[in-house]
């Protein structure tokens, strides 16, 4: 994994952790979370993140 890929992975994971907390707190719906996840995957192109997604 290159440094650039690693940085993108960190940004994706950190972003999704924040959105997961929002989901857990009822601030966003499952559908909104799914849309956000798709957009974050498009933006950051994570390698590991795609393996961990449901």
mmCIF file of the N, C-alpha and C atoms, coordinates in Angstrom:
data_MODEL
# 
_entry.id   MODEL 
# 
loop_
_atom_site.group_PDB 
_atom_site.id 
_atom_site.type_symbol 
_atom_site.label_atom_id 
_atom_site.label_alt_id 
_atom_site.label_comp_id 
_atom_site.label_asym_id 
_atom_site.label_entity_id 
_atom_site.label_seq_id 
_atom_site.pdbx_PDB_ins_code 
_atom_site.Cartn_x 
_atom_site.Cartn_y 
_atom_site.Cartn_z 
_atom_site.occupancy 
_atom_site.B_iso_or_equiv 
_atom_site.pdbx_formal_charge 
_atom_site.auth_seq_id 
_atom_site.auth_comp_id 
_atom_site.auth_asym_id 
_atom_site.auth_atom_id 
_atom_site.pdbx_PDB_model_num 
ATOM 1   N N  . UNK A 1 1  ? 0.856   -1.165 0.000  1.00 0.00 ? 1  UNK A N  1 
ATOM 2   C CA . UNK A 1 1  ? 0.000   0.000  0.000  1.00 0.00 ? 1  UNK A CA 1 
ATOM 3   C C  . UNK A 1 1  ? 0.902   1.228  0.000  1.00 0.00 ? 1  UNK A C  1 
ATOM 4   N N  . UNK A 1 2  ? 0.621   2.123  -0.918 1.00 0.00 ? 2  UNK A N  1 
ATOM 5   C CA . UNK A 1 2  ? 1.425   3.339  -0.996 1.00 0.00 ? 2  UNK A CA 1 
ATOM 6   C C  . UNK A 1 2  ? 1.010   4.308  0.113  1.00 0.00 ? 2  UNK A C  1 
ATOM 7   N N  . UNK A 1 3  ? 1.833   5.333  0.312  1.00 0.00 ? 3  UNK A N  1 
ATOM 8   C CA . UNK A 1 3  ? 1.499   6.356  1.311  1.00 0.00 ? 3  UNK A CA 1 
ATOM 9   C C  . UNK A 1 3  ? 0.185   7.041  0.971  1.00 0.00 ? 3  UNK A C  1 
ATOM 10  N N  . UNK A 1 4  ? -0.043  7.293  -0.316 1.00 0.00 ? 4  UNK A N  1 
ATOM 11  C CA . UNK A 1 4  ? -1.282  7.945  -0.750 1.00 0.00 ? 4  UNK A CA 1 
ATOM 12  C C  . UNK A 1 4  ? -2.498  7.056  -0.466 1.00 0.00 ? 4  UNK A C  1 
ATOM 13  N N  . UNK A 1 5  ? -2.377  5.779  -0.754 1.00 0.00 ? 5  UNK A N  1 
ATOM 14  C CA . UNK A 1 5  ? -3.469  4.849  -0.476 1.00 0.00 ? 5  UNK A CA 1 
ATOM 15  C C  . UNK A 1 5  ? -3.748  4.773  1.027  1.00 0.00 ? 5  UNK A C  1 
ATOM 16  N N  . UNK A 1 6  ? -2.674  4.735  1.808  1.00 0.00 ? 6  UNK A N  1 
ATOM 17  C CA . UNK A 1 6  ? -2.819  4.683  3.261  1.00 0.00 ? 6  UNK A CA 1 
ATOM 18  C C  . UNK A 1 6  ? -3.537  5.924  3.780  1.00 0.00 ? 6  UNK A C  1 
ATOM 19  N N  . UNK A 1 7  ? -3.182  7.081  3.262  1.00 0.00 ? 7  UNK A N  1 
ATOM 20  C CA . UNK A 1 7  ? -3.819  8.334  3.683  1.00 0.00 ? 7  UNK A CA 1 
ATOM 21  C C  . UNK A 1 7  ? -5.304  8.322  3.318  1.00 0.00 ? 7  UNK A C  1 
ATOM 22  N N  . UNK A 1 8  ? -5.635  7.880  2.112  1.00 0.00 ? 8  UNK A N  1 
ATOM 23  C CA . UNK A 1 8  ? -7.041  7.790  1.703  1.00 0.00 ? 8  UNK A CA 1 
ATOM 24  C C  . UNK A 1 8  ? -7.810  6.830  2.600  1.00 0.00 ? 8  UNK A C  1 
ATOM 25  N N  . UNK A 1 9  ? -7.173  5.734  2.943  1.00 0.00 ? 9  UNK A N  1 
ATOM 26  C CA . UNK A 1 9  ? -7.802  4.746  3.822  1.00 0.00 ? 9  UNK A CA 1 
ATOM 27  C C  . UNK A 1 9  ? -8.098  5.351  5.192  1.00 0.00 ? 9  UNK A C  1 
ATOM 28  N N  . UNK A 1 10 ? -7.128  6.074  5.743  1.00 0.00 ? 10 UNK A N  1 
ATOM 29  C CA . UNK A 1 10 ? -7.330  6.718  7.050  1.00 0.00 ? 10 UNK A CA 1 
ATOM 30  C C  . UNK A 1 10 ? -8.479  7.718  6.996  1.00 0.00 ? 10 UNK A C  1 
ATOM 31  N N  . UNK A 1 11 ? -8.520  8.520  5.947  1.00 0.00 ? 11 UNK A N  1 
ATOM 32  C CA . UNK A 1 11 ? -9.580  9.515  5.820  1.00 0.00 ? 11 UNK A CA 1 
ATOM 33  C C  . UNK A 1 11 ? -10.948 8.863  5.683  1.00 0.00 ? 11 UNK A C  1 
ATOM 34  N N  . UNK A 1 12 ? -11.027 7.795  4.911  1.00 0.00 ? 12 UNK A N  1 
ATOM 35  C CA . UNK A 1 12 ? -12.286 7.077  4.757  1.00 0.00 ? 12 UNK A CA 1 
ATOM 36  C C  . UNK A 1 12 ? -12.734 6.501  6.097  1.00 0.00 ? 12 UNK A C  1 
ATOM 37  N N  . UNK A 1 13 ? -11.829 5.814  6.783  1.00 0.00 ? 13 UNK A N  1 
ATOM 38  C CA . UNK A 1 13 ? -12.178 5.172  8.059  1.00 0.00 ? 13 UNK A CA 1 
ATOM 39  C C  . UNK A 1 13 ? -12.604 6.211  9.098  1.00 0.00 ? 13 UNK A C  1 
ATOM 40  N N  . UNK A 1 14 ? -11.894 7.321  9.168  1.00 0.00 ? 14 UNK A N  1 
ATOM 41  C CA . UNK A 1 14 ? -12.224 8.366  10.147 1.00 0.00 ? 14 UNK A CA 1 
ATOM 42  C C  . UNK A 1 14 ? -13.589 8.980  9.821  1.00 0.00 ? 14 UNK A C  1 
ATOM 43  N N  . UNK A 1 15 ? -13.839 9.232  8.554  1.00 0.00 ? 15 UNK A N  1 
ATOM 44  C CA . UNK A 1 15 ? -15.123 9.791  8.148  1.00 0.00 ? 15 UNK A CA 1 
ATOM 45  C C  . UNK A 1 15 ? -16.261 8.844  8.486  1.00 0.00 ? 15 UNK A C  1 
ATOM 46  N N  . UNK A 1 16 ? -16.090 7.586  8.158  1.00 0.00 ? 16 UNK A N  1 
ATOM 47  C CA . UNK A 1 16 ? -17.168 6.627  8.381  1.00 0.00 ? 16 UNK A CA 1 
ATOM 48  C C  . UNK A 1 16 ? -17.390 6.368  9.865  1.00 0.00 ? 16 UNK A C  1 
ATOM 49  N N  . UNK A 1 17 ? -16.364 6.467  10.673 1.00 0.00 ? 17 UNK A N  1 
ATOM 50  C CA . UNK A 1 17 ? -16.536 6.325  12.125 1.00 0.00 ? 17 UNK A CA 1 
ATOM 51  C C  . UNK A 1 17 ? -17.444 7.430  12.652 1.00 0.00 ? 17 UNK A C  1 
ATOM 52  N N  . UNK A 1 18 ? -17.245 8.644  12.178 1.00 0.00 ? 18 UNK A N  1 
ATOM 53  C CA . UNK A 1 18 ? -18.081 9.767  12.590 1.00 0.00 ? 18 UNK A CA 1 
ATOM 54  C C  . UNK A 1 18 ? -19.536 9.536  12.154 1.00 0.00 ? 18 UNK A C  1 
ATOM 55  N N  . UNK A 1 19 ? -19.722 9.096  10.920 1.00 0.00 ? 19 UNK A N  1 
ATOM 56  C CA . UNK A 1 19 ? -21.077 8.856  10.428 1.00 0.00 ? 19 UNK A CA 1 
ATOM 57  C C  . UNK A 1 19 ? -21.726 7.671  11.137 1.00 0.00 ? 19 UNK A C  1 
ATOM 58  N N  . UNK A 1 20 ? -20.934 6.680  11.517 1.00 0.00 ? 20 UNK A N  1 
ATOM 59  C CA . UNK A 1 20 ? -21.468 5.536  12.269 1.00 0.00 ? 20 UNK A CA 1 
ATOM 60  C C  . UNK A 1 20 ? -21.986 5.998  13.628 1.00 0.00 ? 20 UNK A C  1 
ATOM 61  N N  . UNK A 1 21 ? -21.264 6.886  14.270 1.00 0.00 ? 21 UNK A N  1 
ATOM 62  C CA . UNK A 1 21 ? -21.734 7.433  15.549 1.00 0.00 ? 21 UNK A CA 1 
ATOM 63  C C  . UNK A 1 21 ? -23.039 8.191  15.368 1.00 0.00 ? 21 UNK A C  1 
ATOM 64  N N  . UNK A 1 22 ? -23.127 8.953  14.286 1.00 0.00 ? 22 UNK A N  1 
ATOM 65  C CA . UNK A 1 22 ? -24.365 9.686  13.999 1.00 0.00 ? 22 UNK A CA 1 
ATOM 66  C C  . UNK A 1 22 ? -25.527 8.705  13.789 1.00 0.00 ? 22 UNK A C  1 
ATOM 67  N N  . UNK A 1 23 ? -25.266 7.611  13.093 1.00 0.00 ? 23 UNK A N  1 
ATOM 68  C CA . UNK A 1 23 ? -26.277 6.588  12.880 1.00 0.00 ? 23 UNK A CA 1 
ATOM 69  C C  . UNK A 1 23 ? -26.697 5.981  14.216 1.00 0.00 ? 23 UNK A C  1 
ATOM 70  N N  . UNK A 1 24 ? -25.739 5.630  15.036 1.00 0.00 ? 24 UNK A N  1 
ATOM 71  C CA . UNK A 1 24 ? -26.023 5.026  16.345 1.00 0.00 ? 24 UNK A CA 1 
ATOM 72  C C  . UNK A 1 24 ? -26.827 5.959  17.245 1.00 0.00 ? 24 UNK A C  1 
ATOM 73  N N  . UNK A 1 25 ? -26.632 7.252  17.084 1.00 0.00 ? 25 UNK A N  1 
ATOM 74  C CA . UNK A 1 25 ? -27.347 8.242  17.893 1.00 0.00 ? 25 UNK A CA 1 
ATOM 75  C C  . UNK A 1 25 ? -28.700 8.625  17.295 1.00 0.00 ? 25 UNK A C  1 
ATOM 76  N N  . UNK A 1 26 ? -29.011 8.066  16.144 1.00 0.00 ? 26 UNK A N  1 
ATOM 77  C CA . UNK A 1 26 ? -30.286 8.348  15.506 1.00 0.00 ? 26 UNK A CA 1 
ATOM 78  C C  . UNK A 1 26 ? -30.334 9.664  14.750 1.00 0.00 ? 26 UNK A C  1 
ATOM 79  N N  . UNK A 1 27 ? -29.173 10.240 14.496 1.00 0.00 ? 27 UNK A N  1 
ATOM 80  C CA . UNK A 1 27 ? -29.117 11.514 13.789 1.00 0.00 ? 27 UNK A CA 1 
ATOM 81  C C  . UNK A 1 27 ? -29.264 11.350 12.279 1.00 0.00 ? 27 UNK A C  1 
ATOM 82  N N  . UNK A 1 28 ? -28.914 10.167 11.774 1.00 0.00 ? 28 UNK A N  1 
ATOM 83  C CA . UNK A 1 28 ? -29.110 9.842  10.361 1.00 0.00 ? 28 UNK A CA 1 
ATOM 84  C C  . UNK A 1 28 ? -29.730 8.454  10.282 1.00 0.00 ? 28 UNK A C  1 
ATOM 85  N N  . UNK A 1 29 ? -30.373 8.172  9.162  1.00 0.00 ? 29 UNK A N  1 
ATOM 86  C CA . UNK A 1 29 ? -31.016 6.873  8.966  1.00 0.00 ? 29 UNK A CA 1 
ATOM 87  C C  . UNK A 1 29 ? -30.038 5.887  8.315  1.00 0.00 ? 29 UNK A C  1 
ATOM 88  N N  . UNK A 1 30 ? -30.445 4.613  8.300  1.00 0.00 ? 30 UNK A N  1 
ATOM 89  C CA . UNK A 1 30 ? -29.648 3.580  7.619  1.00 0.00 ? 30 UNK A CA 1 
ATOM 90  C C  . UNK A 1 30 ? -29.489 3.925  6.133  1.00 0.00 ? 30 UNK A C  1 
ATOM 91  N N  . UNK A 1 31 ? -30.560 4.416  5.534  1.00 0.00 ? 31 UNK A N  1 
ATOM 92  C CA . UNK A 1 31 ? -30.497 4.781  4.109  1.00 0.00 ? 31 UNK A CA 1 
ATOM 93  C C  . UNK A 1 31 ? -29.520 5.922  3.876  1.00 0.00 ? 31 UNK A C  1 
ATOM 94  N N  . UNK A 1 32 ? -29.554 6.933  4.739  1.00 0.00 ? 32 UNK A N  1 
ATOM 95  C CA . UNK A 1 32 ? -28.626 8.057  4.615  1.00 0.00 ? 32 UNK A CA 1 
ATOM 96  C C  . UNK A 1 32 ? -27.189 7.582  4.805  1.00 0.00 ? 32 UNK A C  1 
ATOM 97  N N  . UNK A 1 33 ? -26.998 6.687  5.771  1.00 0.00 ? 33 UNK A N  1 
ATOM 98  C CA . UNK A 1 33 ? -25.662 6.137  6.020  1.00 0.00 ? 33 UNK A CA 1 
ATOM 99  C C  . UNK A 1 33 ? -25.146 5.401  4.782  1.00 0.00 ? 33 UNK A C  1 
ATOM 100 N N  . UNK A 1 34 ? -26.009 4.629  4.147  1.00 0.00 ? 34 UNK A N  1 
ATOM 101 C CA . UNK A 1 34 ? -25.610 3.885  2.945  1.00 0.00 ? 34 UNK A CA 1 
ATOM 102 C C  . UNK A 1 34 ? -25.211 4.837  1.815  1.00 0.00 ? 34 UNK A C  1 
ATOM 103 N N  . UNK A 1 35 ? -25.954 5.919  1.653  1.00 0.00 ? 35 UNK A N  1 
ATOM 104 C CA . UNK A 1 35 ? -25.625 6.910  0.615  1.00 0.00 ? 35 UNK A CA 1 
ATOM 105 C C  . UNK A 1 35 ? -24.279 7.564  0.927  1.00 0.00 ? 35 UNK A C  1 
ATOM 106 N N  . UNK A 1 36 ? -24.086 7.930  2.194  1.00 0.00 ? 36 UNK A N  1 
ATOM 107 C CA . UNK A 1 36 ? -22.824 8.551  2.608  1.00 0.00 ? 36 UNK A CA 1 
ATOM 108 C C  . UNK A 1 36 ? -21.666 7.597  2.364  1.00 0.00 ? 36 UNK A C  1 
ATOM 109 N N  . UNK A 1 37 ? -21.849 6.322  2.723  1.00 0.00 ? 37 UNK A N  1 
ATOM 110 C CA . UNK A 1 37 ? -20.788 5.328  2.532  1.00 0.00 ? 37 UNK A CA 1 
ATOM 111 C C  . UNK A 1 37 ? -20.409 5.222  1.061  1.00 0.00 ? 37 UNK A C  1 
ATOM 112 N N  . UNK A 1 38 ? -21.399 5.187  0.199  1.00 0.00 ? 38 UNK A N  1 
ATOM 113 C CA . UNK A 1 38 ? -21.135 5.116  -1.237 1.00 0.00 ? 38 UNK A CA 1 
ATOM 114 C C  . UNK A 1 38 ? -20.344 6.327  -1.714 1.00 0.00 ? 38 UNK A C  1 
ATOM 115 N N  . UNK A 1 39 ? -20.751 7.503  -1.262 1.00 0.00 ? 39 UNK A N  1 
ATOM 116 C CA . UNK A 1 39 ? -20.053 8.733  -1.677 1.00 0.00 ? 39 UNK A CA 1 
ATOM 117 C C  . UNK A 1 39 ? -18.621 8.777  -1.134 1.00 0.00 ? 39 UNK A C  1 
ATOM 118 N N  . UNK A 1 40 ? -18.415 8.311  0.101  1.00 0.00 ? 40 UNK A N  1 
ATOM 119 C CA . UNK A 1 40 ? -17.072 8.310  0.680  1.00 0.00 ? 40 UNK A CA 1 
ATOM 120 C C  . UNK A 1 40 ? -16.175 7.300  -0.038 1.00 0.00 ? 40 UNK A C  1 
ATOM 121 N N  . UNK A 1 41 ? -16.749 6.175  -0.449 1.00 0.00 ? 41 UNK A N  1 
ATOM 122 C CA . UNK A 1 41 ? -15.975 5.192  -1.222 1.00 0.00 ? 41 UNK A CA 1 
ATOM 123 C C  . UNK A 1 41 ? -15.565 5.776  -2.566 1.00 0.00 ? 41 UNK A C  1 
ATOM 124 N N  . UNK A 1 42 ? -16.473 6.518  -3.196 1.00 0.00 ? 42 UNK A N  1 
ATOM 125 C CA . UNK A 1 42 ? -16.137 7.164  -4.462 1.00 0.00 ? 42 UNK A CA 1 
ATOM 126 C C  . UNK A 1 42 ? -15.045 8.210  -4.270 1.00 0.00 ? 42 UNK A C  1 
ATOM 127 N N  . UNK A 1 43 ? -15.131 8.956  -3.177 1.00 0.00 ? 43 UNK A N  1 
ATOM 128 C CA . UNK A 1 43 ? -14.178 10.037 -2.923 1.00 0.00 ? 43 UNK A CA 1 
ATOM 129 C C  . UNK A 1 43 ? -12.790 9.519  -2.563 1.00 0.00 ? 43 UNK A C  1 
ATOM 130 N N  . UNK A 1 44 ? -12.726 8.518  -1.658 1.00 0.00 ? 44 UNK A N  1 
ATOM 131 C CA . UNK A 1 44 ? -11.431 8.080  -1.127 1.00 0.00 ? 44 UNK A CA 1 
ATOM 132 C C  . UNK A 1 44 ? -10.888 6.803  -1.750 1.00 0.00 ? 44 UNK A C  1 
ATOM 133 N N  . UNK A 1 45 ? -11.700 6.039  -2.438 1.00 0.00 ? 45 UNK A N  1 
ATOM 134 C CA . UNK A 1 45 ? -11.280 4.765  -3.041 1.00 0.00 ? 45 UNK A CA 1 
ATOM 135 C C  . UNK A 1 45 ? -10.484 3.908  -2.058 1.00 0.00 ? 45 UNK A C  1 
ATOM 136 N N  . UNK A 1 46 ? -11.079 3.587  -0.906 1.00 0.00 ? 46 UNK A N  1 
ATOM 137 C CA . UNK A 1 46 ? -10.346 2.790  0.079  1.00 0.00 ? 46 UNK A CA 1 
ATOM 138 C C  . UNK A 1 46 ? -10.169 1.353  -0.389 1.00 0.00 ? 46 UNK A C  1 
ATOM 139 N N  . UNK A 1 47 ? -9.115  0.735  0.082  1.00 0.00 ? 47 UNK A N  1 
ATOM 140 C CA . UNK A 1 47 ? -8.868  -0.673 -0.258 1.00 0.00 ? 47 UNK A CA 1 
ATOM 141 C C  . UNK A 1 47 ? -9.457  -1.559 0.848  1.00 0.00 ? 47 UNK A C  1 
ATOM 142 N N  . UNK A 1 48 ? -9.029  -1.326 2.060  1.00 0.00 ? 48 UNK A N  1 
ATOM 143 C CA . UNK A 1 48 ? -9.483  -2.133 3.189  1.00 0.00 ? 48 UNK A CA 1 
ATOM 144 C C  . UNK A 1 48 ? -10.939 -1.841 3.507  1.00 0.00 ? 48 UNK A C  1 
ATOM 145 N N  . UNK A 1 49 ? -11.328 -0.573 3.434  1.00 0.00 ? 49 UNK A N  1 
ATOM 146 C CA . UNK A 1 49 ? -12.689 -0.175 3.749  1.00 0.00 ? 49 UNK A CA 1 
ATOM 147 C C  . UNK A 1 49 ? -13.732 -0.920 2.946  1.00 0.00 ? 49 UNK A C  1 
ATOM 148 N N  . UNK A 1 50 ? -13.430 -1.244 1.696  1.00 0.00 ? 50 UNK A N  1 
ATOM 149 C CA . UNK A 1 50 ? -14.396 -1.962 0.884  1.00 0.00 ? 50 UNK A CA 1 
ATOM 150 C C  . UNK A 1 50 ? -14.511 -3.416 1.342  1.00 0.00 ? 50 UNK A C  1 
ATOM 151 N N  . UNK A 1 51 ? -13.477 -3.933 1.940  1.00 0.00 ? 51 UNK A N  1 
ATOM 152 C CA . UNK A 1 51 ? -13.530 -5.316 2.444  1.00 0.00 ? 51 UNK A CA 1 
ATOM 153 C C  . UNK A 1 51 ? -14.315 -5.409 3.743  1.00 0.00 ? 51 UNK A C  1 
ATOM 154 N N  . UNK A 1 52 ? -14.348 -4.333 4.509  1.00 0.00 ? 52 UNK A N  1 
ATOM 155 C CA . UNK A 1 52 ? -15.005 -4.330 5.801  1.00 0.00 ? 52 UNK A CA 1 
ATOM 156 C C  . UNK A 1 52 ? -16.474 -3.948 5.720  1.00 0.00 ? 52 UNK A C  1 
ATOM 157 N N  . UNK A 1 53 ? -16.913 -3.411 4.614  1.00 0.00 ? 53 UNK A N  1 
ATOM 158 C CA . UNK A 1 53 ? -18.295 -2.943 4.483  1.00 0.00 ? 53 UNK A CA 1 
ATOM 159 C C  . UNK A 1 53 ? -19.253 -4.124 4.439  1.00 0.00 ? 53 UNK A C  1 
ATOM 160 N N  . UNK A 1 54 ? -20.447 -3.889 5.023  1.00 0.00 ? 54 UNK A N  1 
ATOM 161 C CA . UNK A 1 54 ? -21.460 -4.963 4.990  1.00 0.00 ? 54 UNK A CA 1 
ATOM 162 C C  . UNK A 1 54 ? -22.001 -5.188 3.606  1.00 0.00 ? 54 UNK A C  1 
# 
